Structure formats: structure tokens, C-alpha cells
Amino acid sequence: AINSCIRLAHSIAGQELTVVEDLSAGGDLHPAQEALVKCHGSQCGFCTPGFAMSMFALHENSMAAEQTVDRATAQEALSGNLCRCTGYRPILDAAMKMQSLSKSERSAQYSCRLEAKNALENKAVLATDRSYLLPRHLNDLLTLRCEYPKAQIVAGCTDVGLWINKGDQQFDQMLDVTQVQELRRIERYPHHIAIGAAVTLQEAYAALVQDRPQLNAFAKRFAGLTVRNSGTLGGNVANGSPIGDSMPLLIALGANVVLMSTHGHREMPLEKLYTGYRKNVIAADEVLAWIKVPLPTAQEFSRIYKVSKRFDDDISAVCLAISVQRDGETLKDWSIGVGGVAATPVRAIKTEALCADSMPASGSFDAIKRSLQDEFQPISDMRASSAYRRTLLGNLVERFSRELRGEAFTRLEDWADLEVLA
């Protein structure tokens, strides 16, 4: 399930589009629709199609995998859908009930359609006026980029789509990377994984969580599932928003980016990619191709903290990622990535320098807190004041120090059944 309102029509060439009207086209309600009716999950109806389509995707995927839909699974599948009328209990009830309403022949019908092979030949798709370029292979992408250096590169369009339908921006040409086979892969090597720029956020974070399970809660908070299913890690990195959440994490983990053109490639630390607000060093004939993330060592201790006004589906006021190597009771090789405190995602170079010498894990972190607060002068905006952001930096360092010492914390993500909080 993805957000159709920001998806460009050309980008789904060769794919099947299923919308809410399709679910009952045969005259019978789909189990997702029937469950919403039985559980009183709809009132004004403005948000209902989105819930129905997310439930449809959840139903078909869970039936194919022979998995039961519990409350936690339903909450994640429905993330990204907001309702101001019913409250979420009847909608979650419907998501958990729909499997009991399934008819085997209907489920088989949808599964067959959804698994249909791509009818297009494996070659680049070009609009007749070449306004939309959809290459299938990396060589085609690089050639087109060289030929059309002014074309707007797009992937999941979770940002560019808003420029178009909210900002009314117009683009003469678009170069879509999402069908480039080489960039849709995640490759594992002895010391790192390489994530292609066209890999979705959902797939990319699944790979990161596989190596670092502690990132699971953060990955689910990155955005709603419909955004993670559409947006790409490469798009998030290339966009370079100062409040983008991927970059502080990747910086702290020591990630590199690979830029490619018809002339070759070059590699650099991710934080070196940016030169200013939404500006970078990518040349007119280059594309961001890969993000290389080192595998964790046995001594690595890493955490990432996202602070936002709303727990789910919200943009960070501050995002802080810290990674250290723990040798017994000694800490070394500090790596700190920060978002929301500067014009770009940044590495805390001065604070890392302060930590260059090994220090005991049981020692005071006060100097580190002061250094991080003094290193940046964040702005005040609708999300937080400058003073609040600086206070957060110190508080999050304190939390990191306590987690290093094994202290337990109450975390909202630990409360799987949110009715307890009502």
C-alpha cells in the first residue's frame, strides 16, 4: 500500500494499480471492507478508503504468508492513516477480524492478480516527448543523466510529489530511478552492506535492523508504512533535508555514499555530500547510486533518539545518533550524527574530538553534553525553539550514558496495547 496522491502515473508503467473501487467490483465486499462495516470502523468516510486499502494489503500479504493479524501488526500496517472521527479501536478491531471473513476463492483470486508478471519488456520506458524517463538498467540511467542533466531525478516521490500537488511546481523532464534493477538490490559484503539508491525505506530499514535489532522501534517511527513502501533510502539521503532522520543514523554508523556517472564513480563519507541547505556535491551528470553501511562489531554500542511532537508520523525536532566502541569499561571511537540543529544533517566533529581519547563508561558525560550543546546553534521554528533543541541534545546524551550503564527506561513503544494509556 502506498499513497497514490503523490505517486506519478508514469512511474507505475507495467504494474497493476488497485484502488478502493476495485475491491468490491465483483459485487461482494472484500473482507477488509466487510470488517470495517461489521466493526463500525467508518464515520465521515474521508479517511476510510485509505484504511480500507491498507487493510487490503495487510490481508493479502498476511494470507499469502499464512500469518495471523494481531494488534501490533495491525497498528504498523495502518500507520500513516489518520482518523479524526471514530478513534482507532474499531478500525484496529476490523483489521484483526477480516481474516475470519475471508473466502478462500476470493483470496486466491487477488493473490493470483498481485503476483502477475510484469508484461513490459526489460528495457527503458520513455514518454513519447521524453518528458518522463524510466530506465531499467544502470547504464541506461547514467546515459540518460548525461544526456539530460537538468531532468528532475525522482524515486518514491514522497517529497517531489508534494512539490507538485501542493507547491504547484512544474518539471519539463523527470528521470525516475525506481526501476533500475542494479539499484534495487541490497548486497552483503564481509565488512559492509551496500544499499541501492532505489531500495525502498521499508526494505532498507529491514536490512539495517537485521544487523542492529535496537533500530527496530526507530525504523517503524521513521514514517507511516505507506511512505516507507514508496520512499527510497537514496532519495532521503540525496534530498538532504536537515530534519531527515536517515542521515544522522547513517553518519553515526560511518556510512559512505557512491556517486556514479558515465565517467566512473567516486565515494565519500555521507556527511561530506552536503554543502548547504538542500545543496550537495552531486554533479549535473551524476546520480547517487549506493549507500554503504559498515557491519557492526562485537564492541559497538549504538543508539538513535528521535524527538517529535507526535510519536508516530511526525517530523523530528531533534534526531541524535551515537555510536561508540566499548572495550570492557572503556569507550572509544565515538561517532555522532545530528539532525534538526543545522542547515544540513551533520557530524558532531568537535564533540567527537573531545571524546578522541578513550574514557570510562562509568565516567561523567557532562563535558560531552556541554560540548554538543555548544557545537550547534539551531534555529527556532514551529517544531521547537533553539533553546529547547539545545536542552534536548544534553538530555539525550544523558540518556545514552544511562543506557550504557544498563539502566532500564519506560518507553512508549513498549506499550503494545495503547488502550492501556487511554
N, C-alpha and C positions, 0 to 999 in steps of 0.2 A: 504494500500500500504506500502510495506517495501522494503529495499534494499536487493535484492537477492544475491548480490555479497558477503555479509558477513553472510549469513544465512546458517547454517549447514543442509545438506539434511535430516539427521535423525530426526531433530527437528520438521519437518512437517509431521511426520507419522500420518496418519489418517485425514489429512487436504487436501483441494484441492489447487493445485497450478495453478494460471492463469498467463500466460506471454503474451507479446505483440502479439505473433503469434496467440494466441487463439482468439483474438478479432475479426479477420476477417476470421476465419477458415471456416465459412459458405459461404463465397464468398462476403458478404456485409461488408462494413466498419462499425465499431462501431461508434456511434455519436461522441465519443472523437476523433477518427481518422478523421472522415469526417470534423469535425470542424477545426482541425489543417490544413487540406488541404484548406478549403474554406477561412480561415483567414491568410493563408501564414505563418503558425507558425513553419515551419521547413526549415532549410537550409542544413547544413552539415549532419545532421541526427545522429550525435554521441550521442546527449542528447535526441533525440526525443522519443525513447522507454520509457525512464523514465518519461517524461512529459505525454506521452500517458497513461501509467499505473496509474499515479497519477490522471489524469483526469478521467480515467475509474472508479477508486474507488470513486472519488468525484461524478461522475454521478450516479452510482448505489446507493450510500448512500443517496444522496440528493433526488433522485427519490423515494426511499423507504420511506423517511421521509417527502416527499411532500414539500421540501424546495427549494426555488429559489437560484441559484448560483449568488451572486453579486461579485463585485471586491474583497472585503475584504476576502470573503470566498474562492475565487479562489487563492488569494495570499497565504493564510495559507495552502491550500491543495497542492499547488505546491512548498512550501518551501522545501528545500533540493535538488531541481533540479537546476542546473546551466547551462546557455547557453552563449556562447561567440560570437554567430553569429547574431541572429535575434534581440536581445533585447527582452524584455519581453512583450511589448504591444500586439503583435499579438497572443502570447501564452495565455495571460490573456483574450484577446477577444474571443479566441476559447473556453476557459473554460466556459465563460459566454454564449456562443452561443449554446453549444452542446445540451442543453435541448430542444431547439426548433427543433432539428433534430431527436429527439427520436421517435421510433416507439414502440407503447405500447406492441406489442407481443414480440419484442426483449428485452425490459426492463424486462418483466415478465420472459422471459427465463433465463436471467442472475440472477435475484433475486431468482428464484427457485433453481438454482445451488448453489448460495452463501449461501443459508440458509439450505443446505442439512445437515442432522445429521451426526455426527461422526460415521463412520462404525466400528471403533475399539471397542473392549470390554473395560470396565473401569478397566484396570489393567496395570501394568508396562510393558513397551516395552523395551526389551533388545536385542542389536545386538547379533548375534549368537556367536561371540567371546567375548561378554561382553565388547567391547571397547566403546560402547555408551549406557548409562543408562538413561532411560526416565521414571522415576516413576510417578504414577498418584496420590498418596496419601502421606501425610506427614510421616506416619510410614514407608512406603517403602523407602522414601528419607533418613530418619535417619538411617535405617538399612543398606542401600547401602553405606552411607557415612562412617559408622563404618567399613563396610567390605572393602571399597576401599578408604582409607584416602588420597591416593596420586592422585586420579582422579581429573582432572581439572573441577571445577564447572563452568557451563555456563548457561546463560539465553538468552537475546536477541542477544548476540554476537556482539554488536556494538563496542566492544573493542577486545575481543578474536578473532573475525573474521578477524580483521586486523593483529593480531599477526600471523595468519595462512597464509592469502593470500598476505600479504606484507612483513612480517618478516620471512616467511617460517618456523615457529615453528611447531613442531610435538608433539602430545599428545597421549600417549598409551591408556588412558581412559578418557572419558568425562562423567560428571554427570549433566544432564540437569534438571533444576528445573521448567521450564516454564509450565509443565502440572500438577504440584502438585495442586490439587483443593483447598486445605486449604490456600495455599499461593497466590492464585489468587483473594482473597477477600479483600474488604475494609470494616472494621467493625466499627460501631459508638457506642461509649460509652458516659456516661454523661459528662466526662471531657476530652476525647481524641478520636482520630480516630486511628485505627491500620491498617496500610497498609502492606499487604503481600508482601514478597520479590519478588514474581513473577508477581506482578501487573505492567503493562506497565507504562512508564513515562507519556504517554498521559492520562491514567486513573488516575494515582496518582496525577498529577498536576490538573486535573479537580476537584478532591476531595479537594485539598488544596485551589484552587480558590473559590470553593463553600463557604468555611468558611472565606476566605480572598480575596475578589474581587480585591484588589490592586495588587495581584500577577499575574493577567492575562497577562499583557504585558511581564513580565519576563518569564512566563511559555511558551509563544509562541517563545521566543528568545532562550530557552534552547537548542534547536536543530531543525533541519527540521522535518516535520511531519513524514517522513518515518523512521527516527531514533526514534522519540518518540513512534511510533507504535510498534517498535520492542524491544528497550531497556527497562530495568526494573529499578525501583527505588532501589530495593535491590541490583542489580548489580552495579549501580552507587555508592552506599554507600560502598559496600564491596570492590570495586575496589580501592577506597580511593585516587584517583588522587588529587594532591594538587591544580589543576585547575578545578576540578569537581564543577559544580555550585549548585548541590543539597545540598551539605553538609553545606556550610556557612548559607544557609537559614534554614536548619533543626536545626543547632546548635543554631542559634539566637531564634528559636521558642521553644527551650527546648526539642527537640526530644530525645527519648531513643531508643535503639535497643535491640532486644531479640535474643539471640543465643540459639540454641537447639541441643541436641544430644540424643542418646538413654538413657543417664543417667539423663536427665532433661533439665532445661533451666536456663539461667541467663540473667539479664537485667542491662544495664548501659547507662549513657549519651552517645550520639553518639560520641562526641569528645574523649571519653575515649577508643574508638575502635582502634585508630591508635597509633602505636609505632614508626614509621619512614616512609620513603618514600615507599609507597605501601606495608607497613607491618602493621599487626594488631594482635589483641589478640585472633582471632578465632582459636580454637584448631583444630587439624587434623581431629577429628571426629565430629566437629560442623558445623552447617550451620547458616547463617544469615536468620532468619525467618520473623521477623516483624520490622517495624518502627512505633513507637508510637508518635504521634504528638498532643500536648495539643490543645484543642479548644481555640479560642481567648476569652479574657474577654472584657467587655464593655470598659475598660480603655486602652486596648492595642493599641499602635501606632507602626506599623512595616513597614519597607521599605527594599527593596533589590536593589542593584545597580550593574549592570554588565557593565564593560568597555572592549571593544574589538576593534580591528582594523576595522572589518566589523560588521555592525549592526546585520545581520542575519547569522546563520550557522557559527559561529566563536567561538573559544575558548577564554575565558576571560584572560585579562592581570591581572585584579583585580576584585574580586567579594566581595562585602561588604553587610552584612545583619545586621540590627539593630532593636531591639525590646525593647520598654520601656512601662511602665505602667504610664499613665497620670492621675493624680488626681488633677483635676482643672488646676492650672498653675504650679503644681509640678510634676517632673519626678522622678521615682524610678524604681528599679528592672531592671536595664539595662542588656541586653543580646546581645552580639556582635559576629558574626561569620564571618570569613575572609578566602578567597581563593586566591591563587596566590602569597602569601608572605612568605611561609614556605614550608617545605618538606611534610607537610600534611595539610588538612583543619584544621583550628584552631579556638579556642575560645580566644578572647582578654581578658585574665584573669586580667592582670594588669590594663588595661583601665577600665574594669568593676569595679575593686576595687576602682579606683579613683572616680567612679560615685556611690559608695555604699550609700553615704548619699544623700538624696533627694535634688534636685536642681530645680530652677525655669526654666520653658521652655523658658522664655524670657531672661535668663542669657547668658553670654558669653560661647561659646563652645571651646575657644582657648586652654584651658588646655587639653580638651579631644582630640582635633586634634593633639597636640604635643605628648600626651601620646601614641596615636595609631601609630603615625609615628615612635616613639622611640621604641615601643614594638617589632617591627619586622625588620629584615634585609633581605629583599627579594633579590633574585639574578637578574642579568641582563641576558636576553635571547632574542630570536628572536621576542618575543611579546612586550617586554618593558624593559627599563633599571630599575635598582634598584631605582635610584633617581626619575624616573617618577612614579613608583608604590607608593613610599612613599608620593609623592606630591598628587597623586590621593586619598590616604587614607584621607589626610587632607581636600581636596576639597569635597569629598563625605560626610564627617561629616558636613561640612558647608552646603551642600545641604540638608542634613537631618534636620539640625536646622531650615532652612528656610521653609521646608515643614511643620515642626511642627507649625510654626507661620502662616501657611496658605498662603504663597506666591505662586503665580502661575508661572509655568515654561513652556517654549516651549519644547515639547518632540517630537522626530521624530516619535514615534509610534502613535501620534495623527494625523499625516498626512496620512489618509487612502488612498488617491489618490496620489500615488507617482509621477504621471505625473506632478503635480504642481511643484515638485522640479526639473524637467528636465530643 
